[in-house]
């Protein structure tokens, strides 16, 4: 039988958490604005269809499937030499996965605690505001094609977290189960096809993974480290 009890966070705690979020967001938003004042700037727009999944370091919690997600936004390349650029930008990243719990445990939904029975699968549907920071390495143009490689970090702030339970709720808010901040890394390869001038079509393939625990661990929950993974196909335009 599912039992529940009310949970409340103190107003001081919530106010402090919101202030920290605001400071980090302001700092990260200033970065692309300042870079835009520099020389050798190239902008781009993109959409990344992606396959996403979650993995765990605890045998009681295992991956139980992937989800289709997407990431779309703007890129900014600041070239400090002809073939090397500092890359940043901003995007909305829809990502998630499925985790199966082999033992009974508690799980927070909205302002309540739900009991998960053994064998329950939780589907995570997460939305992040993503700020990539990294390097882009390009070849010289060969015909109309330029090849590139990218690597860097992903600084992410949670915007929304909802979930489904295999034997219960659907699209419930699970913000209390997911950390508001996420940090990951990415690397990828691709090509640009020149359309003339500074405009080019971008095609690429990349992999990314979290470096820190995506979820929170509360009393009576198994200790674990849950990370997000994704393989993405990039389609975009640089100009």
C-alpha positions as CSV (number, residue, x, y, z in Angstrom):
1,X,0.0,0.0,0.0
2,X,1.2,3.5,-0.8
3,X,1.5,5.9,2.1
4,X,2.3,9.5,2.1
5,X,3.1,12.4,4.4
6,X,3.4,16.1,4.0
7,X,6.8,17.8,3.5
8,X,7.5,21.5,3.8
9,X,10.7,23.4,3.2
10,X,11.3,26.5,5.4
11,X,10.9,29.9,3.8
12,X,14.4,30.9,4.7
13,X,15.8,27.8,2.9
14,X,13.8,28.5,-0.2
15,X,14.7,32.2,-0.3
16,X,18.4,31.3,0.0
17,X,18.2,28.7,-2.7
18,X,16.5,31.1,-5.1
19,X,19.1,33.8,-4.5
20,X,21.9,31.4,-5.3
21,X,20.1,30.3,-8.5
22,X,19.7,34.0,-9.5
23,X,23.4,34.8,-9.0
24,X,24.6,31.8,-11.0
25,X,22.2,32.5,-13.8
26,X,23.2,36.2,-14.0
27,X,26.9,35.3,-14.1
28,X,26.4,32.7,-16.8
29,X,24.3,35.0,-19.0
30,X,26.9,37.8,-18.8
31,X,29.6,35.5,-20.4
32,X,28.1,35.4,-24.0
33,X,27.2,39.1,-23.8
34,X,30.8,40.0,-23.1
35,X,32.2,37.6,-25.6
36,X,30.0,39.2,-28.3
37,X,32.1,42.4,-28.0
38,X,35.2,40.6,-29.1
39,X,36.6,40.1,-32.6
40,X,36.5,36.9,-34.7
41,X,32.9,35.9,-33.6
42,X,30.8,33.3,-35.3
43,X,27.2,32.6,-34.2
44,X,25.0,29.6,-34.9
45,X,21.7,28.0,-34.2
46,X,21.1,24.3,-33.8
47,X,18.8,21.5,-32.8
48,X,20.1,18.1,-31.4
49,X,17.8,15.1,-31.5
50,X,19.2,12.8,-28.9
51,X,18.9,9.4,-27.2
52,X,19.2,9.9,-23.4
53,X,19.5,7.5,-20.5
54,X,20.5,7.4,-16.8
55,X,23.0,5.1,-15.0
56,X,23.7,4.3,-11.4
57,X,26.6,3.1,-9.2
58,X,24.2,1.3,-6.9
59,X,23.0,-2.3,-7.7
60,X,19.6,-1.6,-6.1
61,X,18.9,1.1,-8.8
62,X,19.5,0.2,-12.4
63,X,18.9,1.7,-15.8
64,X,15.7,0.5,-17.3
65,X,15.6,2.1,-20.7
66,X,16.3,5.3,-22.7
67,X,14.2,8.2,-23.8
68,X,14.2,10.4,-26.9
69,X,15.0,14.0,-26.1
70,X,16.3,17.1,-27.9
71,X,18.5,20.1,-27.2
72,X,18.2,23.4,-29.1
73,X,19.7,26.8,-28.8
74,X,22.5,29.2,-29.9
75,X,26.2,28.9,-30.1
76,X,29.0,31.5,-30.1
77,X,32.5,30.8,-31.3
78,X,35.3,33.2,-30.4
79,X,38.2,32.4,-32.6
80,X,41.6,33.1,-31.1
81,X,43.4,31.6,-34.1
82,X,42.2,30.7,-37.5
83,X,41.4,27.1,-36.5
84,X,40.8,27.3,-32.8
85,X,37.8,28.8,-31.0
86,X,36.5,29.2,-27.5
87,X,32.9,28.1,-27.7
88,X,29.9,28.9,-25.5
89,X,26.2,29.5,-25.9
90,X,22.8,28.8,-24.4
91,X,20.2,26.1,-25.0
92,X,17.2,24.3,-23.6
93,X,17.9,20.6,-23.0
94,X,15.2,18.0,-22.7
95,X,16.7,14.9,-21.3
96,X,16.0,12.0,-18.9
97,X,15.9,8.2,-18.5
98,X,14.3,5.3,-16.6
99,X,15.5,3.9,-13.3
100,X,14.3,0.6,-11.7
101,X,14.3,0.2,-7.9
102,X,14.9,-3.4,-6.8
103,X,14.0,-2.7,-3.2
104,X,11.2,-0.7,-1.5
105,X,12.1,2.9,-0.9
106,X,10.6,6.4,-0.6
107,X,10.2,9.0,-3.4
108,X,9.2,12.6,-3.2
109,X,6.4,13.8,-5.5
110,X,5.3,17.4,-5.3
111,X,4.9,18.0,-1.5
112,X,4.4,14.4,-0.5
113,X,6.5,11.2,0.0
114,X,5.4,8.2,-2.0
115,X,6.4,4.6,-1.3
116,X,8.0,2.7,-4.2
117,X,7.5,-1.1,-4.2
118,X,10.2,-3.5,-5.3
119,X,10.5,-3.5,-9.1
120,X,9.1,0.0,-9.6
121,X,10.5,2.0,-12.5
122,X,10.6,5.8,-12.4
123,X,10.8,7.7,-15.7
124,X,12.5,11.0,-15.4
125,X,11.6,13.9,-17.8
126,X,14.0,16.7,-17.1
127,X,14.5,20.1,-18.6
128,X,17.7,22.2,-18.1
129,X,19.0,25.5,-19.2
130,X,22.4,24.6,-20.6
131,X,25.5,26.7,-20.9
132,X,28.3,24.9,-22.8
133,X,31.9,26.0,-22.3
134,X,34.6,24.5,-24.4
135,X,36.9,24.5,-27.4
136,X,36.3,23.9,-31.1
137,X,39.1,22.7,-33.3
138,X,38.6,23.1,-37.1
139,X,40.5,22.0,-40.2
140,X,41.1,24.2,-43.1
141,X,38.4,24.2,-45.7
142,X,38.6,21.3,-48.1
143,X,36.5,22.0,-51.1
144,X,33.3,23.4,-49.4
145,X,33.8,21.2,-46.3
146,X,35.4,21.9,-42.9
147,X,35.8,19.2,-40.3
148,X,35.7,20.0,-36.6
149,X,36.0,18.5,-33.1
150,X,34.6,19.9,-29.9
151,X,35.1,19.2,-26.2
152,X,34.1,21.0,-23.0
153,X,31.8,21.3,-20.0
154,X,28.1,21.7,-19.7
155,X,26.8,23.9,-16.9
156,X,23.1,23.2,-16.4
157,X,20.4,24.7,-14.3
158,X,17.2,22.7,-13.7
159,X,14.0,24.3,-15.0
160,X,11.6,21.4,-14.7
161,X,11.5,17.8,-13.4
162,X,8.4,15.6,-13.8
163,X,8.2,11.8,-13.7
164,X,6.1,8.7,-14.2
165,X,5.8,5.6,-12.0
166,X,5.4,2.3,-13.7
167,X,2.6,1.2,-11.3
168,X,1.2,4.6,-10.3
169,X,1.5,8.3,-11.0
170,X,2.1,10.0,-14.3
171,X,3.7,13.5,-15.1
172,X,4.0,14.4,-11.4
173,X,6.4,17.1,-10.3
174,X,9.5,15.5,-8.8
175,X,11.6,18.7,-8.3
176,X,12.6,17.6,-4.7
177,X,14.2,14.4,-6.1
178,X,16.4,16.2,-8.6
179,X,19.3,18.6,-7.9
180,X,18.8,22.0,-9.3
181,X,22.4,22.2,-10.6
182,X,24.2,19.8,-12.9
183,X,27.7,19.7,-14.4
184,X,28.8,17.5,-17.2
185,X,31.2,17.1,-20.1
186,X,30.8,16.6,-23.8
187,X,32.9,15.8,-26.9
188,X,31.9,15.5,-30.5
189,X,32.9,15.6,-34.1
190,X,31.3,16.9,-37.2
191,X,31.5,18.9,-40.5
192,X,30.4,22.2,-41.9
193,X,29.4,22.7,-45.5
194,X,29.9,26.2,-46.8
195,X,27.0,28.0,-48.4
196,X,29.1,31.0,-49.3
197,X,30.5,33.8,-47.1
198,X,30.3,33.0,-43.4
199,X,27.2,30.8,-43.7
200,X,27.5,27.0,-43.4
201,X,25.4,24.0,-42.6
202,X,26.5,22.0,-39.6
203,X,26.2,18.2,-39.1
204,X,27.7,16.5,-36.1
205,X,27.6,13.7,-33.5
206,X,28.4,14.0,-29.8
207,X,28.3,12.3,-26.5
208,X,27.8,13.9,-23.1
209,X,27.7,12.7,-19.5
210,X,27.1,14.2,-16.0
211,X,30.1,14.6,-13.7
212,X,28.0,14.9,-10.5
213,X,24.9,13.2,-9.0
214,X,21.7,14.3,-10.7
215,X,19.4,13.2,-7.9
216,X,19.1,13.8,-4.2
217,X,19.5,11.2,-1.5
218,X,17.2,11.5,1.5
219,X,16.8,9.4,4.7
220,X,15.7,5.9,4.0
221,X,16.8,6.1,0.4
222,X,19.7,4.1,-0.9
223,X,22.9,6.1,-1.5
224,X,23.7,6.4,-5.1
225,X,25.3,8.5,-7.9
226,X,22.9,8.9,-10.8
227,X,24.3,10.4,-14.0
228,X,22.7,11.5,-17.3
229,X,24.1,10.3,-20.6
230,X,23.2,11.2,-24.2
231,X,24.2,10.6,-27.8
232,X,23.1,13.5,-29.9
233,X,23.0,14.3,-33.7
234,X,23.6,18.0,-34.3
235,X,21.9,19.9,-37.1
236,X,22.5,23.6,-37.4
237,X,23.5,26.7,-39.3
238,X,26.5,28.9,-38.6
239,X,26.7,32.5,-39.8
